[in-house]
Amino acid sequence: MGGHQAITCARDFVGRHLHFDCFSGISGDMVLGALVSAGLPWAQLVSGLKRLKLSGYRLRKREVHRGALHAMKVDVVIQRGFQQPLTLSHIRRILSASTLPDPVKKQSRAVFDRLAEAEGLAHRVAPQDVRFHEIGVMDSFIDVVGSLLGCHLLNVTRVTASAINVGAGTIQTSHGLLPVPGPTVAALAKGIPIYSDGPRCELATPTGVALLRTLTSEFGPVSVMETATVGYGAGDRDPEGWPNALRVFLSEESTQVGRPTDRVMQIETNLDDLTPQAYEHVMEQLFAVGAVDVALIPVIMKRSRPGVILSCLVARDQTDAVLEVLFQETTALGVRIQELARQILPRRFVAVKVYDGVVRMKVAEVGAGREKAAPEYADCKKISNRTGRPLKDVTEEAMLAYRQAQGKSKKIKVKR
């Protein structure tokens, strides 16, 4: 105990690292409850949300049991108004009229823009015409903004998350009976690790996944962290015999810690008899089951035959899924597996507006206040395909928009 205290006091803490453990999915009220459980001051949350300039609701917190776990449930009790679905433009007006901190406003807009885009894809309507039947009434709106405000109040500077358990079976929605995950969650979860386990119900909601996508810089098992607090947040569902809660780990970030590290599995196999046309399909399948990276490395094998080393990095809990793809989709009879440590740059996603849509910028912190940024290829490609504009033009416009936004931010800081 004494040694730990001495180390803690000697460090210069610059923020907090928040890790979401989504073993039973995620929803907006689960996030809010978990943050309160982990130490978010209740009075500051309630007073902070008053800056939305909305009335007709009140917040209530209570401790509940979910299976064998004690968890915090935060309810938004509607007293009047806002029972009808909201449009994206209405949500933007509410946020613009508020006096919330600018980072909270920006992240809130990003969450709802992402939700509108996913809903539009799922139901084949333009994002601006989406009416948020499942997520736009007052309680879910407060869940989203309250969760982002909570992270701001807790001084969270880095967010990571596990793979998401989406549940199983079917759900009844305003659009009819849908499989789990529903189309909106499936669209939001593209490119991040998910899996299905537990009771036959929806465990991951659109608001929860959109929050995670907006906040999180890395998906995978929890990296090395000195946990200061653990919190559990509950949703409405309480399946029998299942601990339906979201767990969060909160720790102090220190300037002396250095670059974050994590553990990944490296899986490799040598191939010399697989038709080249199959490689694209194999890589798509590997990324679909949660591979972090996939590489094809040309080599000369026995009897001077040209071949390929298929090398894959994956989180430990997704190893079996990757092995299944390799044995089912390739001619491999065996693979090599080893666990590796990685040093990674802290990163985050920042949304920028271009002429024809929104592009996420992946921003990495190099150190000494320096950053490097790159547009998300999939976003640029989507806009290019939809508009017919050259991909290079969309990419350059996104980079320019990001640099201009950074320039404005620096000028504001200087004035202060």
C-alpha positions as a printed Julia matrix, in Angstrom:
416×3 Matrix{Float64}:
   0.0     0.0     0.0
   2.72    2.5     1.0
   4.75    1.94   -2.18
   1.71    2.4    -4.39
   0.81    5.65   -2.63
   4.35    7.01   -3.13
   4.3     6.27   -6.85
   0.85    7.8    -7.28
   1.79   11.04   -5.54
   5.0    11.43   -7.53
   3.25   11.43  -10.9
   1.93   14.39  -12.83
  -1.6    13.34  -13.75
  -2.92   14.84  -16.98
  -6.3    13.14  -17.36
  -8.1     9.85  -16.99
  -8.26    6.63  -19.0
 -11.76    5.13  -19.27
 -12.19    1.53  -20.44
 -15.62    0.09  -21.33
 -16.03   -3.64  -20.7
 -19.07   -4.48  -22.87
 -19.53   -8.1   -21.77
 -23.3    -7.49  -21.73
 -23.56   -4.89  -24.46
 -23.97   -1.15  -24.03
 -26.74    1.46  -23.99
 -26.97    5.15  -23.19
 -28.42    4.69  -19.7
 -25.86    1.96  -18.94
 -23.03    4.38  -19.8
 -24.5     7.12  -17.63
 -25.1     4.73  -14.73
 -21.58    3.29  -14.96
 -20.01    6.76  -14.89
 -22.04    7.72  -11.8
 -21.06    4.42  -10.18
 -17.39    5.15  -10.98
 -17.46    8.52   -9.23
 -19.14   11.09  -11.48
 -20.47   13.71   -9.01
 -24.26   13.59   -9.15
 -24.81   17.27   -8.33
 -22.4    18.37  -11.07
 -24.15   16.13  -13.62
 -27.6    17.46  -12.74
 -26.52   21.11  -12.75
 -24.47   20.63  -15.92
 -27.43   19.25  -17.84
 -29.45   22.35  -16.93
 -27.24   24.14  -19.46
 -29.3    22.37  -22.16
 -32.09   24.85  -21.27
 -34.69   22.06  -21.32
 -37.44   21.39  -18.82
 -40.02   18.67  -18.37
 -37.78   15.97  -16.93
 -35.83   15.08  -13.81
 -32.96   12.67  -13.14
 -33.2     9.84  -10.63
 -30.51    7.37   -9.55
 -30.95    4.08   -7.73
 -28.9     1.01   -6.94
 -30.17   -2.21   -8.53
 -29.12   -5.85   -8.85
 -28.29   -7.35  -12.24
 -27.6   -11.02  -11.63
 -24.98  -11.11   -8.88
 -23.8    -7.55   -9.59
 -24.68   -4.31   -7.81
 -25.16   -1.61  -10.43
 -26.3     2.0   -10.74
 -29.46    2.76  -12.73
 -30.0     6.34  -13.86
 -33.55    7.15  -14.99
 -34.7    10.17  -16.94
 -38.24   10.71  -15.6
 -40.34   12.53  -18.21
 -42.84   14.94  -16.69
 -44.11   16.65  -19.84
 -43.33   17.17  -23.52
 -40.81   15.62  -25.92
 -42.63   12.31  -26.22
 -42.54   12.45  -30.02
 -39.51   11.43  -32.11
 -37.01   14.2   -32.77
 -35.4    15.09  -36.07
 -31.68   15.69  -36.51
 -32.27   19.41  -37.16
 -34.28   19.73  -33.9
 -31.5    18.03  -31.95
 -28.91   20.36  -33.5
 -30.99   23.41  -32.55
 -31.22   22.26  -28.93
 -27.47   21.71  -28.76
 -26.65   25.04  -30.44
 -28.91   26.95  -28.03
 -27.31   25.3   -24.98
 -24.39   26.62  -22.92
 -22.71   23.25  -22.65
 -18.9    23.13  -22.94
 -17.85   23.2   -26.6
 -16.26   19.7   -26.56
 -19.53   18.24  -25.21
 -21.57   20.05  -27.89
 -19.21   18.83  -30.61
 -19.24   15.22  -29.45
 -23.04   15.28  -29.01
 -23.48   16.49  -32.59
 -21.08   13.77  -33.77
 -23.08   11.06  -31.97
 -26.39   12.14  -33.49
 -24.87   12.69  -36.94
 -23.52    9.13  -36.74
 -26.9     7.82  -35.59
 -28.72    9.64  -38.4
 -26.34    8.26  -41.0
 -26.74    4.7   -39.67
 -30.53    5.01  -39.44
 -30.57    6.39  -42.98
 -28.53    3.46  -44.28
 -30.67    0.96  -42.41
 -34.01    2.37  -43.58
 -32.94    3.94  -46.89
 -33.74    7.57  -46.14
 -31.57   10.68  -46.15
 -29.96   11.44  -42.75
 -31.74   14.81  -42.5
 -35.12   13.05  -42.94
 -34.51   10.5   -40.16
 -36.92   10.6   -37.23
 -35.31    8.94  -34.24
 -38.15    6.63  -33.21
 -35.97    4.47  -30.95
 -33.47    7.07  -29.71
 -34.81   10.57  -30.07
 -37.22   11.09  -27.19
 -36.07   13.0   -24.13
 -34.7    10.11  -22.04
 -32.28    8.85  -24.69
 -31.28   12.39  -25.62
 -30.35   13.11  -22.0
 -28.54    9.76  -21.75
 -26.28   10.7   -24.67
 -25.54   14.28  -23.64
 -25.23   13.31  -19.97
 -22.72   10.57  -20.77
 -20.56   12.94  -22.81
 -20.83   15.64  -20.14
 -19.89   13.01  -17.54
 -16.7    12.12  -19.4
 -15.88   15.83  -19.61
 -16.48   16.33  -15.87
 -14.32   13.3   -15.05
 -11.53   14.71  -17.25
 -11.44   11.59  -19.42
  -8.71   12.02  -22.03
  -8.45    8.47  -23.35
 -11.2     5.91  -23.99
 -10.8     2.25  -24.91
 -13.35   -0.56  -25.16
 -13.68   -4.32  -25.38
 -15.49   -6.18  -28.13
 -19.26   -5.6   -27.85
 -21.69   -8.37  -26.95
 -24.73   -7.49  -29.11
 -27.07  -10.18  -27.77
 -29.12  -12.68  -29.78
 -32.61  -13.46  -31.09
 -35.01  -10.81  -32.38
 -36.36   -7.41  -31.25
 -39.68   -5.66  -31.78
 -39.23   -2.1   -33.13
 -41.39    0.61  -34.7
 -40.28   -0.86  -38.05
 -41.41   -4.39  -37.12
 -39.63   -7.54  -35.94
 -35.87   -7.4   -36.58
 -32.93   -9.72  -35.92
 -30.3    -8.89  -33.29
 -28.3    -6.84  -33.94
 -30.82   -4.59  -35.66
 -29.87   -2.84  -38.92
 -28.88    0.41  -37.19
 -26.57   -1.29  -34.68
 -25.13   -3.44  -37.48
 -24.34   -0.29  -39.51
 -22.81    1.46  -36.49
 -20.72   -1.59  -35.58
 -19.08   -1.91  -38.98
 -15.33   -2.25  -38.53
 -15.37   -2.82  -34.76
 -15.34   -6.19  -32.93
 -18.72   -7.61  -31.89
 -19.96  -11.04  -30.81
 -23.18  -12.76  -29.7
 -23.64  -14.37  -26.29
 -26.1   -14.67  -23.44
 -29.9   -14.24  -23.41
 -31.98  -13.93  -26.55
 -32.51  -10.19  -26.49
 -30.88   -6.97  -27.66
 -27.9    -6.05  -25.47
 -26.33   -3.26  -27.55
 -28.51   -0.29  -28.54
 -27.89    2.3   -31.26
 -27.22    5.07  -28.7
 -24.73    2.92  -26.81
 -22.78    1.88  -29.91
 -22.81    5.44  -31.32
 -21.44    6.77  -28.02
 -18.72    4.14  -28.05
 -17.78    4.9   -31.66
 -17.53    8.62  -30.9
 -15.51    8.28  -27.7
 -13.29    5.25  -28.26
  -9.83    5.32  -29.81
  -9.0     1.59  -29.46
 -10.97   -1.64  -29.3
  -9.55   -4.76  -27.65
  -8.78   -6.27  -24.26
  -7.97   -3.83  -21.48
  -4.34   -2.66  -21.68
  -2.08   -2.28  -18.67
  -3.69    0.31  -16.37
  -3.62    1.07  -12.67
  -7.34    0.97  -11.97
  -8.54    3.67   -9.6
 -12.28    2.96   -9.8
 -14.63    0.33  -11.19
 -18.25    1.19  -11.98
 -21.31   -0.8   -13.08
 -24.21    0.71  -15.01
 -27.58   -0.96  -15.5
 -30.12   -0.71  -18.3
 -33.82   -1.55  -18.14
 -33.52   -5.24  -19.0
 -32.93   -7.74  -16.22
 -32.74  -11.22  -17.84
 -32.93  -14.05  -15.34
 -29.53  -15.45  -14.41
 -27.59  -12.93  -16.5
 -25.52   -9.98  -15.12
 -26.84   -7.37  -17.54
 -24.58   -4.42  -16.74
 -21.86   -2.33  -18.33
 -18.55   -2.3   -16.45
 -16.1     0.59  -16.68
 -12.56    0.92  -15.4
 -11.31    4.43  -14.63
  -7.64    5.22  -14.04
  -5.39    8.25  -13.87
  -3.27    9.03  -16.92
   0.27   10.13  -16.07
   2.9    12.01  -18.04
   5.42    9.42  -16.83
   3.59    6.39  -18.16
   4.83    6.84  -21.75
   3.09    5.39  -24.75
   0.19    3.0   -24.08
   0.87   -0.71  -24.53
  -1.44   -3.63  -25.11
  -1.25   -7.34  -25.87
  -2.26   -8.89  -29.19
  -2.02  -12.34  -30.73
  -0.02  -12.77  -33.94
  -1.28  -15.61  -36.11
   0.69  -16.63  -39.2
   0.59  -19.35  -41.82
   2.58  -20.05  -45.02
   0.56  -20.5   -48.22
   1.81  -21.56  -51.65
  -1.23  -23.25  -53.19
  -4.09  -20.78  -52.63
  -5.5   -19.09  -55.72
  -4.61  -15.36  -55.64
  -8.24  -14.35  -56.24
  -9.12  -15.76  -52.8
  -6.88  -13.45  -50.81
  -9.22  -10.46  -50.93
 -12.1   -12.59  -49.63
  -9.96  -14.08  -46.85
  -8.82  -10.65  -45.7
 -12.41   -9.36  -45.64
 -13.48  -12.35  -43.54
 -10.6   -11.83  -41.09
 -11.43   -8.16  -40.57
 -15.12   -9.07  -40.18
 -14.34  -11.32  -37.18
 -12.2    -8.7   -35.44
  -8.68   -8.81  -36.88
  -6.72   -5.67  -36.0
  -4.42   -5.98  -39.02
  -3.82   -8.45  -41.86
  -0.72   -8.58  -44.08
   0.34  -10.7   -47.05
   4.14  -11.07  -47.2
   5.73  -12.61  -50.35
   8.38  -15.28  -49.65
  10.31  -18.02  -51.44
   9.44  -21.4   -49.91
  10.83  -24.92  -50.22
  11.78  -26.13  -53.7
  12.1   -22.43  -54.64
   8.32  -22.05  -54.88
   6.92  -18.51  -54.46
   4.5   -18.24  -51.56
   2.84  -15.87  -49.1
   2.98  -15.51  -45.32
  -0.5   -14.53  -44.18
   0.05  -12.62  -40.92
  -2.8   -11.46  -38.7
  -2.97   -9.44  -35.47
  -6.0   -10.01  -33.28
  -7.21   -9.49  -29.72
  -6.89  -12.62  -27.59
 -10.66  -13.16  -27.25
 -11.08  -13.17  -31.05
  -8.35  -15.77  -31.69
 -10.74  -18.69  -32.23
 -12.79  -16.73  -34.78
  -9.66  -15.91  -36.79
  -8.47  -19.54  -36.69
 -11.87  -20.65  -37.94
 -11.57  -18.36  -40.99
  -8.01  -19.49  -41.75
  -8.85  -23.19  -41.6
 -12.16  -22.85  -43.45
 -11.17  -20.33  -46.15
  -7.52  -21.23  -46.94
  -5.46  -24.34  -47.63
  -3.58  -23.96  -44.32
  -3.08  -27.16  -42.31
  -1.44  -25.38  -39.37
  -0.71  -21.92  -38.01
   1.83  -20.25  -35.73
   0.48  -18.29  -32.73
   2.34  -15.99  -30.36
   1.38  -13.2   -27.99
   3.03   -9.83  -28.6
   3.25   -6.52  -26.74
   2.48   -3.4   -28.8
   3.32    0.21  -28.15
   0.63    2.39  -29.62
   0.09    6.11  -29.96
  -2.93    7.56  -28.14
  -5.51    8.3   -30.79
  -8.98    9.65  -31.23
 -11.49   10.29  -34.01
 -12.5    13.83  -34.96
 -15.36   14.41  -37.39
 -14.92   17.14  -40.04
 -17.46   18.41  -42.54
 -16.67   18.34  -46.24
 -18.88   19.57  -49.04
 -20.73   16.27  -49.47
 -20.74   14.76  -45.99
 -18.76   14.03  -42.84
 -15.31   12.39  -42.69
 -13.74   10.97  -39.54
 -10.11   11.96  -39.01
  -7.93    9.52  -37.1
  -5.69   11.71  -34.93
  -2.64   10.26  -33.14
  -0.67   12.03  -30.42
   3.03   11.82  -31.27
   4.21   13.57  -28.1
   5.41   17.03  -27.06
   2.05   18.45  -28.17
   2.44   17.16  -31.74
  -0.19   15.19  -33.64
  -0.59   13.46  -36.97
  -3.93   12.96  -38.68
  -5.32   10.98  -41.58
  -8.83   10.83  -43.11
 -10.72    7.57  -42.62
 -10.51    5.88  -46.01
 -13.95    4.24  -45.81
 -15.67    7.61  -45.21
 -13.88    9.23  -48.14
 -14.6     6.28  -50.4
 -18.3     6.36  -49.48
 -18.56   10.05  -50.39
 -16.58    9.49  -53.6
 -18.86    6.62  -54.68
 -22.01    8.59  -53.84
 -21.02   11.84  -55.57
 -18.65   10.73  -58.33
 -15.94   13.04  -57.03
 -12.35   11.72  -57.2
 -11.3    10.01  -53.98
  -8.13   12.14  -53.9
 -10.2    15.35  -53.9
 -12.36   14.18  -50.98
  -9.28   13.15  -48.99
  -7.52   16.47  -49.59
 -10.65   18.44  -48.66
 -10.95   16.49  -45.38
  -7.3    17.21  -44.51
  -7.79   20.92  -45.29
 -10.97   21.07  -43.15
  -9.13   19.46  -40.24
  -6.14   21.84  -40.52
  -8.46   24.85  -40.65
 -10.35   23.61  -37.57
  -7.07   23.14  -35.72
  -5.91   26.6   -36.73
  -9.08   28.19  -35.32
  -8.71   26.21  -32.11
  -5.14   27.45  -31.62
  -6.15   31.08  -32.22
  -8.88   30.81  -29.58
  -6.39   29.38  -27.09
  -3.94   32.23  -27.76
  -6.64   34.85  -27.2
  -7.51   33.33  -23.86
